[in-house]
């Protein structure tokens, strides 16, 4: 089965592991390109990939230390 060419908002949220709200915020900021076809909002797979690639990379994350418990 070939990869989808475009995603709905719900599909975009599912494949990106982000919420629908975050997808809409990215569209409204102009960070993520969306297209309309009738009532449907579509995100091209290449536009989603470009946006995800533009997100900041975590450099040298701090190692998680031991958790201190209060007794």
C-alpha positions in Angstrom: 0.0 0.0 0.0 1.4 3.4 -1.0 1.8 6.2 1.6 -0.9 8.8 1.6 -0.4 11.9 -0.5 -2.5 14.1 1.9 -4.0 13.8 5.4 -7.1 15.2 7.1 -6.5 17.1 10.3 -7.4 14.0 12.3 -5.0 11.8 10.3 -2.3 14.5 10.6 -2.7 14.5 14.4 -2.6 10.7 14.4 0.6 10.2 12.3 2.4 13.1 13.9 1.5 12.1 17.5 0.3 15.7 18.1 -3.1 17.0 19.1 -5.6 18.4 16.6 -5.3 21.7 18.5 -1.6 21.8 18.0 -2.1 21.1 14.2 -4.6 24.0 14.0 -2.2 26.3 15.9 0.6 25.5 13.5 -1.7 26.3 10.6 -2.9 29.5 12.1 0.7 30.6 12.8 1.6 29.9 9.2 4.1 27.2 10.2 2.1 24.3 8.6 0.6 24.7 5.1 -3.0 23.5 4.8 -5.2 23.3 1.7 -9.0 23.3 1.4 -11.1 21.0 -0.7 -14.7 21.8 0.0 -15.1 21.6 3.8 -12.1 19.4 4.2 -8.8 20.7 5.4 -5.9 18.7 3.9 -2.2 18.6 4.8 0.1 17.3 2.1 2.5 14.6 3.4 5.5 16.6 2.2 4.3 19.8 4.0 3.8 17.8 7.2 7.3 16.3 6.9 8.8 19.7 6.2 7.1 21.2 9.3 8.1 18.3 11.6 11.7 18.6 10.3 11.7 22.3 11.2 10.8 21.7 14.9 13.7 22.2 17.3 16.1 19.3 18.0 16.8 18.6 21.6 20.6 18.9 22.1 22.3 17.0 24.9 19.2 16.4 27.1 20.0 16.3 30.8 20.1 12.7 32.0 17.2 11.9 34.3 18.6 11.5 37.8 17.2 9.4 40.5 13.9 10.4 41.9 14.1 11.5 45.6 11.3 10.2 47.7 10.0 12.0 50.7 9.5 9.6 53.7 
